[in-house]
Amino acid sequence: MLLDPAANKSLGTVGQFAWGGAASTAFWVDPIEDVTVVFMTQLLPSNTYPLRRHLQAGVYQALVD
């Protein structure tokens, strides 16, 4: 669970929770923004490209209040 987004150097809100799996798969839920993301891919090793961080940035940039 994300408690301090600034200290974590990530986008998101307090209370967000996430999981990163094998082959670069990931999911996260941000209950404050009402966002749920499931990302399925088959890229090994997971740190080959920063896909998760790019996806998260794109999702949060697309949000409109």
Buried (B, 14 or more C-beta within 10 A) or exposed (E): EBEEEEEEEBBBEEEBEBEEEEEBBBBBBBEEBEBEBEBEBEEEEBEEEEBBEEBBEEBBEEEEE
